[in-house]
C-alpha cells in the first residue's frame, strides 16, 4: 500500500469522525451552550516496546510525556433524545500538541479528535465524567530504514489518537470550572503501515473550562426511555494486513470478511452483541520472501466475538473481544482478538464504519473498513 493511499484512508477517518460529531449536533432555538477547555497532561510512557525501553539513539528508556490540549465543547440541556439518554454529555472537537522528549526520533505530534464526555457523578458543585477521544495525529518522525531505523513504534506520517479517561470538574462560577483527571492515551496506525508497535501512555491531567453560557443542570433533565429492539447486523469488512514477523517488508495483503452480530438493548445507551467473524487473509501463508502463498482453505479464519456498543443517536462506538476458533497460524481457540472503532448510520439501517483489529490488546492486526446493514425488530 503506497503512501498516497494511506493518506486517503486516514482522510476517510477524519471525515467519519467529523460527520459523527456534527451529525449529533442539532442547532436549537435556545442557547447552544458553547464552551472551551484548556488542559495539560504530564505522564509516563508505558514500557511496551524495546524502542521505549532503551533501544533508541539515546540508549535510555523513554519515560516522559506531556501535552497541551484545546477543546471546543458543547453541552446542551437535553434538546435531543440522545442528550437526555446520556444525562447531558459534553461533546466537540479537540486539538493537542504532544512532547515525547525525543524530537529527533519521534517528533512532536499534533492531534485533532472528537471528544465525548458522559457524566458519572454530578451535583451542584462537583461533576465526574468519563471521556472518550478518537481522532488522528500527524507531524511524527516515523520509521525510516536509513535515517530513523530504531523507531519501530510509528511507521507512517499519520496515526490514530485514542484517549480514554475520567475527569472531575469543580464549579468555580457559572462560567469557570477547574478539573483534574487520569487518562490512558494510545497512538498507532492500526497496522496498515508497519512497523507499528505504537505508544501507550498513562497520564494525569489538569484542565480549566470556560462557558459562554450558564452551565445546564443535570437534575432538570427528564429521563428518556427508548423502545427496546433486537438487531441482526450483517457486516462486510476489508483491510490490508502484514504479518508481524515481516513488519520491515513493504508487502501487504488484503483481508476480506463477513460478520454476523446479534444484539439487544442493555440500557438506553448500551447494546450487547454476540456473533461470528469469517475472514479470508490473502497473506496468512505468505512466504519468507514476501510472496503470496497458495490460496487454500487455510487462509480462512473464524472468530467468535462479544461486542458491546455505545449508541449516540446514529453514531456508535464499537468494542469487542473475541477468540479465533479457527486460525492456521495461532491455532484453534488459542488466541483472543479485539475490535475497537466507530460506526455511523448513513441511510435507513445502512452504516459505514472503521475498526482497529488487534491481538493481546496492544498489537494491531489491520484497519477494518466496513459497511453493514441492520435488521431490526421491536420486542
C-alpha atoms as one frame of an Amber mdcrd trajectory, in Angstrom:
protein
   0.000   0.000   0.000   1.599   3.281  -1.071   1.903   6.468   0.960  -0.727
   8.369  -1.026  -3.305   5.616  -0.458  -2.519   5.639   3.257  -3.246   9.374
   3.371  -6.577   8.884   1.623  -7.515   6.174   4.127  -6.778   8.390   7.122
  -8.585  11.311   5.497 -11.562   8.953   5.403 -11.138   8.507   9.170 -11.246
  12.305   9.610 -14.432  12.591   7.569 -16.073   9.741   9.511 -15.123  11.360
  12.813 -16.289  14.867  11.935 -19.514  13.528  10.405 -20.160  11.507  13.549
 -19.738  14.520  15.808 -21.758  17.030  13.849 -24.478  14.530  12.960 -25.312
  14.671  16.668 -25.244  18.484  16.932 -28.699  19.982  16.431 -28.933  23.764
  16.402 -31.803  24.685  18.710 -33.790  27.842  19.080 -32.399  28.144  22.577
 -28.844  28.660  23.696 -26.246  26.350  22.188 -24.103  26.293  25.377 -20.664
  26.601  23.824 -17.504  26.401  25.920 -13.748  25.979  25.662 -11.320  23.914
  27.710  -7.566  24.078  28.091  -5.793  21.049  29.582  -2.264  19.885  30.338
  -1.071  16.297  30.674   2.217  15.073  32.107   2.655  11.340  32.448   4.681
   8.212  31.706   5.152   6.202  28.529   4.463   2.559  29.292   7.430   0.219
  28.558   5.652  -1.959  25.982   8.340  -1.951  23.243  12.129  -2.266  23.002
  12.278   1.215  21.455  10.663   2.716  24.556  12.726   0.566  26.947  16.050
   1.901  25.592  16.705   0.524  22.106  16.844   4.032  20.651  19.504   6.578
  19.747  19.659   7.964  23.311  20.252   4.444  24.763  17.936   5.472  27.610
  14.374   4.418  28.458  11.706   6.814  27.174   9.513   7.740  30.131   8.434
  11.361  29.824   5.292  12.511  28.027   3.465  15.814  28.112   0.815  17.518
  26.009  -1.337  20.628  25.844  -4.905  20.471  24.545  -7.548  22.956  23.423
 -11.169  21.740  23.302 -14.190  23.363  21.673 -17.202  21.900  23.514 -20.994
  21.902  23.557 -23.157  20.793  26.462 -26.785  21.420  25.638 -29.579  20.945
  28.247 -31.372  17.969  26.726 -32.606  19.353  23.395 -32.459  15.924  21.722
 -33.236  12.346  22.725 -29.603  11.199  22.842 -28.623  14.156  25.060 -31.295
  13.150  27.573 -30.231   9.495  27.381 -26.686  10.460  28.388 -27.880  12.949
  31.046 -26.376  15.999  29.310 -22.942  14.932  27.998 -20.387  17.317  26.556
 -19.029  16.796  23.056 -16.973  18.619  20.470 -13.526  18.878  18.894 -10.051
  18.884  20.406  -6.556  19.847  19.266  -3.386  18.799  21.073   0.396  19.124
  20.840   2.487  16.330  22.397   6.094  16.005  23.519   7.847  12.622  23.971
  11.199  14.203  24.987  12.761  12.673  21.849  12.056  15.083  18.959  14.795
  13.629  16.720  13.320  10.121  16.546   9.663  10.714  17.454   8.875  14.336
  16.628   6.159  16.386  18.294   2.812  15.033  17.093  -0.226  17.252  16.629
  -3.694  15.678  17.043  -7.236  16.558  16.027 -10.007  14.464  17.546 -13.622
  14.212  18.602 -14.490  14.471  22.297 -17.390  12.850  24.164 -17.829  13.124
  27.937 -20.553  11.268  29.869 -21.462  12.270  33.452 -20.884   9.559  36.052
 -21.466  11.572  39.242 -22.935  15.068  39.430 -24.136  17.589  41.987 -24.307
  21.362  42.141 -20.523  21.784  42.515 -18.672  18.582  41.576 -19.111  16.502
  38.417 -17.196  13.420  37.287 -17.188  12.400  33.629 -15.852   9.520  31.612
 -14.258  10.999  28.494 -13.525   9.386  25.132 -11.333  10.953  22.433 -10.859
   9.493  18.961  -9.071  11.131  16.038  -5.773  11.348  14.187  -2.261  12.598
  14.906   0.399  13.840  12.489   3.807  15.533  12.494   5.602  12.326  13.528
   9.232  11.444  12.871   8.395   7.935  11.732  10.448   4.845  10.941  12.948
   5.076   8.095  15.315   2.225   7.336  18.210   4.666   6.815  17.597   7.788
   8.917  15.354   6.505  11.757  15.772   2.747  11.917  15.292   2.386  15.698
  11.763   3.790  15.756   9.638   0.666  15.354   6.757   2.364  17.211   5.488
   4.625  14.415   5.628   3.544  10.786   3.853   6.372   8.940   3.060  10.071
   8.856  -0.363   9.703  10.489  -1.692   7.626  13.389  -4.866   7.161  15.372
  -5.227   9.300  18.516  -7.135   7.490  21.281  -7.675   8.764  24.825  -9.899
   7.160  27.467 -10.117   8.801  30.882 -12.046  10.028  33.895 -12.212  13.749
  34.694 -13.561  15.540  37.768 -14.630  19.210  37.489 -15.336  21.671  40.281
 -17.640  24.604  39.566 -15.829  27.838  40.430 -18.547  30.104  38.995 -21.308
  29.989  36.397 -18.636  30.340  33.700 -15.482  28.653  35.047 -14.685  25.064
  36.086 -11.376  23.591  37.276 -10.713  19.919  36.682  -8.287  17.044  37.002
  -8.267  13.523  35.644  -6.443  10.328  34.760  -6.070   9.134  31.161  -4.850
   6.267  29.007  -3.505   7.505  25.655  -2.682   5.373  22.618  -1.034   6.259
  19.316  -0.718   3.788  16.422  -1.725   3.495  12.786  -3.829   0.351  13.028
  -1.235  -1.832  11.317  -1.675  -0.540   7.765   1.861   0.880   7.619   4.459
  -1.068   9.600   6.470  -1.137  11.789   3.645  -0.156  14.107   4.294  -1.085
  17.738   2.665   2.169  18.892   2.868   4.214  22.087   0.826   3.628  25.252
   0.761   6.339  27.909  -0.720   6.696  31.398  -1.050  10.322  32.385  -2.855
  12.600  34.854  -4.282  15.893  33.594  -5.421  19.298  34.805  -7.963  21.436
  32.975  -9.680  24.812  33.034 -13.051  25.265  31.299 -14.832  28.470  30.345
 -18.510  28.526  29.352 -20.063  31.243  27.220 -23.463  30.483  28.789 -24.510
  29.251  32.202 -23.939  25.560  32.831 -27.044  23.391  32.202 -28.255  21.480
  35.244 -28.360  17.672  35.062 -31.103  17.244  37.623 -33.573  19.175  35.438
 -33.384  16.596  32.645 -36.264  14.149  32.336 -35.207  10.531  31.904 -35.642
   9.293  28.334 -36.858   5.781  27.586 -36.239   4.282  24.154 -38.274   1.301
  22.897 -36.262  -1.922  23.119 -35.456  -3.803  19.942 -33.247  -6.618  18.717
 -30.843  -6.344  15.787 -29.024  -8.591  13.370 -26.072  -6.776  11.819 -24.576
  -8.125   8.594 -21.159  -6.530   8.055 -18.776  -6.642   5.091 -15.214  -5.680
   6.034 -11.986  -5.053   4.148  -8.425  -4.199   5.152  -4.751  -4.673   4.385
  -2.548  -6.880   6.537   1.109  -7.648   7.070   2.409 -10.428   9.315   4.272
  -9.024  12.320   7.345 -11.155  11.621   7.645  -9.371   8.253   6.999  -5.878
   9.637  10.036  -4.328   7.945   8.933  -5.551   4.498   6.843  -3.498   2.085
   4.394  -6.247   1.092   0.767  -6.009   2.217  -2.085  -8.387   1.532  -5.852
  -7.964   1.504  -8.233  -9.212   4.186 -11.922  -9.590   3.373 -14.576 -10.602
   5.867 -18.212 -11.202   6.644 -19.615 -10.820  10.171 -22.997 -11.566  11.717
 -23.732  -9.845  15.043 -26.963 -10.295  17.016 -27.516  -7.611  19.658 -30.102
  -6.464  22.173 -30.594  -3.457  24.431 -28.851  -3.346  27.809 -29.750   0.264
  28.619 -30.838   3.294  26.596 -27.159   3.968  25.856 -25.614   0.498  25.502
 -26.221  -2.632  23.466 -24.565  -6.042  23.709 -23.961  -8.253  20.696 -22.763
 -11.791  20.024 -21.566 -13.030  16.694 -19.136 -14.651  14.282 -16.372 -13.225
  12.079 -15.375 -15.068   8.916 -12.301 -13.648   7.152 -10.111 -14.593   4.220
  -6.466 -13.461   4.604  -4.567 -13.456   1.312  -1.215 -13.156   3.111  -1.759
 -15.507   6.045   0.593 -18.078   4.493   2.974 -15.673   2.747   6.499 -16.966
   2.241   9.654 -15.553   3.820  10.469 -13.901   0.504   7.287 -11.854   0.817
   5.464 -13.624  -1.991   1.890 -14.754  -1.536   1.402 -18.426  -0.728  -1.131
 -20.859  -2.167  -4.758 -19.859  -1.808  -6.360 -22.625   0.211  -8.914 -23.096
   2.962  -6.101 -22.388   5.440  -6.437 -18.711   4.510  -9.837 -18.603   6.235
 -10.210 -17.671   9.896 -13.329 -17.900  12.023 -13.839 -15.977  15.246 -16.481
 -15.804  17.951 -16.970 -12.323  19.418 -18.828 -10.497  22.187 -19.400  -6.912
  21.067 -20.692  -4.101  23.337 -21.786  -0.889  21.617 -22.248   2.656  22.897
 -25.143   4.243  20.954 -25.152   8.023  20.405 -28.082   8.656  18.051 -26.781
   7.474  14.627 -23.189   7.140  15.846 -21.924   4.012  17.594 -18.673   3.388
  19.404 -17.827  -0.272  18.906 -15.840  -2.515  21.232 -15.422  -6.229  21.288
 -13.374  -9.200  22.371 -13.312 -12.495  20.523 -11.398 -15.707  20.108 -10.140
 -17.307  16.910 -11.763 -20.720  16.960 -10.225 -21.410  13.542  -6.790 -19.982
  12.661  -3.960 -21.775  10.844  -1.221 -19.590  12.368  -2.307 -19.211  16.010
  -4.140 -22.491  16.357  -7.769 -23.049  17.278  -9.129 -21.433  20.473  -5.643
 -20.194  21.445  -5.675 -16.520  20.503  -8.055 -13.744  21.548  -8.555 -10.646
  19.418 -10.126  -7.224  19.909 -12.174  -4.761  17.861 -12.485  -1.023  18.538
 -13.983   1.561  16.212 -16.842   3.796  15.151 -19.901   3.219  13.003 -22.323
   5.776  11.520 -25.764   5.074  10.084 -25.948   6.894   6.768 -29.288   5.765
   5.308 -32.142   3.540   6.509 -30.162   0.988   8.574 -27.118   1.137   6.249
 -23.911   2.101   8.038 -20.259   2.849   7.347 -17.529   2.205   9.895 -13.898
   1.665  10.668 -12.419  -0.634  13.329  -8.956  -1.371  14.607  -8.488  -5.149
  14.842  -5.820  -6.173  17.358  -4.488  -9.071  19.408  -3.309  -9.040  23.037
  -4.890  -5.565  23.409  -1.765  -3.732  22.149  -0.721  -5.247  18.791  -2.811
  -4.051  15.830  -3.516  -6.536  13.041  -5.283  -4.317  10.487  -7.759  -1.496
   9.958 -11.174  -2.944   9.158 -13.163  -0.650   6.845 -16.752  -1.853   6.707
 -20.290  -1.365   5.566 -23.203  -3.014   7.325 -26.964  -3.431   7.268 -29.055
  -3.891  10.420 -32.297  -5.859  10.510 -34.349  -4.580  13.463 -37.437  -5.890
  15.215 -39.080  -4.448  18.324 -39.870  -6.522  21.375
